[in-house]
Structures are given as structure tokens and as C-alpha cells.
């Protein structure tokens, strides 16, 4: 049985993992990045089965200072097919901010894939 997440726990996981993943990406620490990515996927799996919680929680992350947190929340909204226009706007904004480097590129590729395929796959089932 998977964990039951409350709104506060979801927000804390996205924010905490976003900070760690941002730093790990800049340092080239893929092991840490992947470890945190798995934690976010666990939350995402919960949100897949609790769409109303996703709709209530993910938008709170749209204004987060951390670009990883913001873009993960946006990408997960696209994957869940909720809050699509807001999510696209966030990814568009980040993709145009070239001083964000790899994070700008990641947002650009996420948006490109979304527009071409009409879906985002967060994990292999």
C-alpha cells in the first residue's frame, strides 16, 4: 500500500527535492539527482490517483523560487492533464530565460515533447 500524503507533505517533498536536485544538477551529481527524482515520482503516483489533491496542491508550487520545483510541478500537471495553460506558461517562461542554463533547456524540451506528443511520461509503468 502506498503512503497517504497530505498537502503539507506534498509541498515539502517537492520543495525539498527541488532544492537538492537543483544543486545536484549544477554539481553533476546524477546519483543524488536520481535519488530525489524517485522521491518525487512517489508523490506523483499518489497524485495520479488523487487528482483533486493535485489540482489543490501543485499550483502552490508555481510561484516557488526554485526553478526545479516550479518546472517539476508544471510538468506533472501536464502529465496529469490538469491546469494545462498555467503549466505551459511556466515552462514557456523558464524556457525563455537563458540565464537558467540547463534548467531552461529542460523546460524547453518538456514543452516541445508535450506539444508534439500531447503527453508527458513521468515514469515507466
Secondary structure, 3 states (H helix, E strand, C coil): CCCCCCHHHHHHHHHHHHHHHHHHHHHCCHHHHHHHHHHHHHHHHHHHCCHHHHHHHHHHHCCCCCHHHHHHHHHHHHHHCCCHHHHHHHHHHHHHCHHHCHHHHHHHHHHHHHHHHCCCCCCCC
